[in-house]
């Protein structure tokens, strides 16, 4: 079960899973882009949220990349890990908030 989620504005999304006793495992870093980028032109991941995007009962991570103007999804694997990024153009500036159904 996903207990903590931290956005990282330089290289991707950090996910720290809970141990069930109030402590957390070391975070795993997931890439938030499929694009090549340089240190000074990073994705700037923002607005990270969880939602079951594909309707299979497993939490997915939805996010925006400000510098690349994209919205992306990391589909959950069901064991607390996530797959590779699926990235879509936002049609302009990527939103800072993602209104998703709960």
Protein Blocks (a to p, Z undefined) as FASTA:
>chain_A
ZZbdcddfklmccddddehlopacddddddfbfbdcdfklcfkighiacddfkonopacd
ddddfklopadddddehlopacddddddehiacdfbdcddZZ
